[in-house]
């Protein structure tokens, strides 16, 4: 009997076991291990299940296999947990850009011919200058559409009259519609989205340098994670720049809790390093 996945928006789709297994292989599992876990999960889920319940069941099975693997699986959910506002996502993407050699300025004001605009991120690298609009969604079923691309384009047109060297860039944590992509390509608007563009999508930029958000942690209470973000520990690498004693002084988080966080982060980085060395 086929099994049905119910998405958050109410859409129903057939559970695609082959696609599901391939996603686990892409995380770093070999085919045999992925097939074994897929079979376990398939047997556990009822004939109808919500996408979030399926995610939780899968996460629990992956935790039994390897905590680093489970953390990697948690990436997309972790980005949604950066909210509820878009500001942590802006900080997060600014830190990603820094690791790719960009000089960045957050919440930067730029004069246009008609109006004055607050830009989420001004980014500069190799004589290129970008004004970046970060569009954050809490709902993974929402796609960033043409309306958002037009908004970015309209602001840029006004700014371009005074600063023609500035280029437009839209960054979003969701997928983007084909219509949005078509217009962006036509008007030369750079886009970074989930699964787009193929070689420089948001998740590819993250995975290439292991630039995971601190919200990827699954053994750490969320109130602790929120306190870390408030103190500018947004990437897991931010945590490793300081001693645990220094982090304790900055955040007032108990040292024993910080040791457990460090252990979780180390497990993810070790799993990533093993993937790179074996690949």
GUNU-824958 format. One record per residue (C-alpha): x, y, z. Coordinates in Angstrom, 1 decimal, always signed. Last residue first. Example, Ala and Ser with C-alpha at 12.3 -4.5 7.8 and 13.67 -1.06 7.14 Angstrom:
<pts>
PT +13.7 -1.1 +7.1
PT +12.3 -4.5 +7.8
</pts>
This chain:
<pts>
PT +35.5 +11.6 -0.8
PT +36.7 +9.7 +2.3
PT +38.7 +12.7 +3.5
PT +35.8 +15.1 +2.9
PT +33.2 +12.9 +4.5
PT +35.5 +12.3 +7.5
PT +35.9 +16.1 +7.9
PT +32.1 +16.5 +7.8
PT +31.5 +13.9 +10.5
PT +34.3 +15.5 +12.6
PT +32.7 +18.9 +12.2
PT +29.3 +17.6 +13.3
PT +30.6 +15.7 +16.3
PT +32.7 +18.7 +17.3
PT +29.6 +20.9 +17.4
PT +27.8 +18.4 +19.7
PT +30.8 +18.1 +22.0
PT +31.1 +21.9 +22.2
PT +27.4 +22.2 +23.1
PT +27.9 +19.6 +25.9
PT +30.8 +21.6 +27.2
PT +28.8 +24.8 +27.0
PT +26.1 +23.2 +29.2
PT +28.7 +22.2 +31.8
PT +30.1 +25.8 +31.7
PT +26.6 +27.3 +32.5
PT +25.6 +30.1 +30.2
PT +26.3 +33.6 +31.4
PT +26.6 +34.7 +27.8
PT +29.8 +36.7 +27.6
PT +31.5 +35.3 +30.7
PT +30.5 +31.7 +29.8
PT +31.8 +32.2 +26.2
PT +35.1 +33.4 +27.6
PT +35.3 +30.3 +29.9
PT +34.4 +28.0 +27.0
PT +37.4 +29.4 +25.1
PT +36.6 +31.5 +22.0
PT +36.8 +31.1 +18.2
PT +35.2 +27.7 +18.4
PT +31.7 +29.0 +19.1
PT +31.8 +31.4 +16.1
PT +32.5 +28.3 +14.0
PT +29.0 +27.0 +14.9
PT +27.7 +30.1 +13.2
PT +25.4 +32.6 +14.9
PT +27.3 +33.2 +18.2
PT +26.6 +37.0 +18.1
PT +25.6 +37.3 +21.8
PT +21.9 +37.3 +20.9
PT +22.6 +34.2 +18.9
PT +24.0 +32.4 +21.9
PT +21.0 +33.4 +24.0
PT +18.7 +32.0 +21.4
PT +20.6 +28.7 +21.4
PT +20.3 +28.5 +25.2
PT +16.5 +29.1 +25.0
PT +16.4 +26.4 +22.3
PT +17.7 +23.7 +24.6
PT +20.8 +22.0 +23.1
PT +20.7 +18.4 +21.9
PT +19.5 +19.2 +18.4
PT +22.1 +21.8 +17.3
PT +21.4 +23.2 +13.8
PT +20.4 +26.5 +15.4
PT +24.1 +27.4 +15.7
PT +24.0 +28.0 +11.9
PT +26.2 +25.7 +9.8
PT +29.1 +27.2 +7.8
PT +30.6 +23.8 +7.0
PT +32.7 +25.4 +4.2
PT +31.2 +23.7 +1.1
PT +28.1 +22.8 +3.1
PT +26.9 +26.3 +3.7
PT +27.5 +27.7 +0.2
PT +25.9 +24.5 -1.2
PT +22.9 +25.0 +1.1
PT +22.3 +28.5 -0.1
PT +22.7 +27.6 -3.8
PT +26.0 +28.3 -5.6
PT +26.4 +25.2 -7.8
PT +22.7 +24.8 -8.9
PT +21.6 +28.3 -8.5
PT +19.3 +27.7 -6.7
PT +18.4 +24.7 -4.4
PT +17.5 +27.1 -1.5
PT +18.1 +30.6 -2.7
PT +21.0 +32.9 -3.7
PT +20.0 +35.2 -6.5
PT +22.0 +37.8 -8.5
PT +19.8 +40.2 -10.4
PT +20.9 +40.4 -14.1
PT +17.6 +41.8 -15.4
PT +16.8 +38.8 -17.6
PT +18.2 +36.3 -15.1
PT +16.1 +37.9 -12.3
PT +13.0 +37.8 -14.5
PT +13.4 +34.1 -15.3
PT +14.3 +33.2 -11.7
PT +11.2 +34.9 -10.3
PT +9.0 +33.1 -12.9
PT +10.6 +29.8 -12.1
PT +9.6 +30.3 -8.4
PT +12.3 +30.5 -5.7
PT +13.1 +27.9 -3.0
PT +13.3 +29.2 +0.5
PT +16.0 +30.7 +2.7
PT +16.3 +33.8 +0.5
PT +19.0 +36.1 -0.8
PT +18.4 +38.7 -3.5
PT +21.4 +40.5 -5.0
PT +21.3 +43.8 -6.9
PT +24.6 +45.5 -8.2
PT +26.0 +48.8 -7.1
PT +28.4 +50.5 -9.5
PT +25.6 +52.7 -10.9
PT +25.3 +54.6 -7.6
PT +23.1 +57.6 -8.1
PT +20.7 +56.3 -10.8
PT +21.4 +52.8 -9.6
PT +19.7 +53.5 -6.3
PT +16.3 +54.0 -8.0
PT +16.6 +51.0 -10.3
PT +17.9 +48.9 -7.3
PT +14.8 +49.6 -5.2
PT +12.5 +48.5 -8.1
PT +14.6 +45.4 -8.8
PT +14.5 +44.2 -5.2
PT +10.7 +44.7 -5.1
PT +10.4 +43.0 -8.5
PT +12.2 +40.0 -7.2
PT +9.9 +39.9 -4.2
PT +6.8 +40.0 -6.5
PT +8.3 +37.3 -8.7
PT +8.1 +34.7 -6.0
PT +10.0 +33.4 -2.9
PT +8.4 +30.0 -2.3
PT +6.3 +29.2 +0.8
PT +6.1 +25.6 +1.9
PT +9.2 +26.0 +4.2
PT +7.2 +28.4 +6.4
PT +9.4 +30.8 +8.5
PT +10.3 +32.9 +5.4
PT +13.4 +35.2 +5.2
PT +14.0 +37.6 +2.3
PT +17.5 +39.1 +2.5
PT +18.0 +42.1 +0.2
PT +21.6 +42.5 -0.8
PT +23.2 +45.6 -2.3
PT +26.3 +44.4 -4.1
PT +29.7 +45.9 -4.8
PT +32.2 +44.3 -7.1
PT +35.8 +45.5 -7.0
PT +37.1 +42.1 -6.1
PT +34.7 +41.8 -3.1
PT +32.1 +44.1 -1.5
PT +28.9 +43.4 +0.3
PT +26.2 +45.9 +1.5
PT +23.8 +43.9 +3.6
PT +20.1 +44.5 +4.6
PT +19.9 +47.8 +2.7
PT +18.0 +50.7 +4.2
PT +16.8 +52.9 +1.4
PT +16.6 +56.7 +0.9
PT +14.2 +57.8 -1.7
PT +13.9 +59.4 -5.2
PT +17.3 +59.3 -6.9
PT +18.4 +56.6 -4.4
PT +20.4 +57.2 -1.2
PT +21.9 +54.2 +0.6
PT +21.5 +53.3 +4.3
PT +23.4 +50.2 +5.5
PT +21.7 +47.7 +7.7
PT +24.7 +45.4 +7.8
PT +28.1 +46.1 +6.2
PT +30.1 +43.4 +4.6
PT +33.6 +42.7 +3.2
PT +33.4 +39.6 +1.2
PT +36.1 +36.9 +1.2
PT +33.9 +33.7 +1.1
PT +34.0 +33.3 +4.9
PT +32.8 +36.9 +5.3
PT +29.8 +36.0 +3.0
PT +28.7 +33.3 +5.4
PT +28.9 +35.7 +8.3
PT +26.6 +38.2 +6.4
PT +24.3 +35.3 +5.7
PT +23.9 +34.6 +9.4
PT +23.4 +38.2 +10.4
PT +20.7 +38.5 +7.8
PT +19.1 +35.3 +9.0
PT +19.2 +36.6 +12.6
PT +17.4 +39.8 +11.4
PT +14.6 +38.0 +9.5
PT +12.3 +37.8 +12.5
PT +10.9 +34.6 +14.0
PT +13.5 +33.4 +13.1
PT +16.8 +31.5 +13.0
PT +14.7 +28.3 +13.4
PT +13.9 +28.2 +9.7
PT +17.7 +27.9 +9.1
PT +17.8 +25.0 +11.5
PT +15.0 +23.1 +9.7
PT +17.1 +23.3 +6.5
PT +20.2 +22.0 +8.3
PT +18.7 +19.2 +10.4
PT +19.9 +16.4 +8.1
PT +23.4 +17.7 +8.8
PT +22.8 +17.4 +12.5
PT +21.5 +13.8 +12.1
PT +24.7 +12.8 +10.3
PT +26.8 +14.4 +13.0
PT +24.8 +12.5 +15.7
PT +25.5 +9.2 +13.9
PT +23.3 +6.1 +13.4
PT +21.0 +6.4 +16.4
PT +20.7 +10.1 +15.7
PT +19.7 +9.2 +12.1
PT +16.7 +7.3 +13.3
PT +15.6 +10.2 +15.5
PT +15.9 +12.6 +12.7
PT +13.9 +10.4 +10.3
PT +11.1 +10.1 +12.8
PT +11.1 +13.9 +13.3
PT +11.1 +14.7 +9.6
PT +8.3 +12.2 +9.0
PT +6.3 +14.0 +11.7
PT +7.0 +17.3 +10.0
PT +5.9 +16.0 +6.6
PT +2.6 +14.9 +8.1
PT +1.8 +11.2 +7.9
PT -0.7 +8.9 +6.2
PT -0.3 +5.2 +5.7
PT +1.6 +5.1 +9.0
PT +5.4 +5.5 +9.3
PT +7.5 +2.9 +11.1
PT +8.0 +0.4 +8.3
PT +9.1 +3.1 +5.9
PT +11.5 +4.5 +8.5
PT +13.2 +1.1 +9.0
PT +13.4 +0.4 +5.3
PT +14.9 +3.9 +4.7
PT +17.5 +3.2 +7.5
PT +18.7 +0.0 +5.8
PT +18.7 +1.5 +2.3
PT +20.8 +4.4 +3.6
PT +23.3 +2.1 +5.3
PT +23.7 +0.0 +2.1
PT +23.9 +3.0 -0.2
PT +26.6 +4.7 +1.8
PT +25.5 +7.6 +4.1
PT +27.0 +11.1 +3.5
PT +24.0 +13.5 +3.4
PT +23.6 +12.8 -0.3
PT +23.0 +9.2 +0.5
PT +20.2 +10.2 +2.9
PT +18.6 +12.3 +0.1
PT +18.9 +9.3 -2.3
PT +16.9 +7.2 +0.2
PT +14.0 +9.7 +0.2
PT +14.1 +9.9 -3.6
PT +13.8 +6.1 -3.8
PT +11.1 +5.9 -1.2
PT +8.8 +8.5 -2.8
PT +6.0 +8.9 -0.4
PT +3.0 +9.9 -2.5
PT +1.9 +13.5 -2.1
PT -0.8 +15.4 -0.3
PT -1.0 +19.2 -0.1
PT -2.3 +20.6 +3.2
PT +0.0 +23.6 +3.4
PT +2.1 +21.8 +6.0
PT +2.6 +18.9 +3.7
PT +0.7 +15.6 +4.1
PT +2.9 +12.6 +3.0
PT +0.9 +9.6 +1.8
PT +2.0 +5.9 +1.9
PT +1.3 +3.5 -0.9
PT +0.0 +0.0 +0.0
</pts>
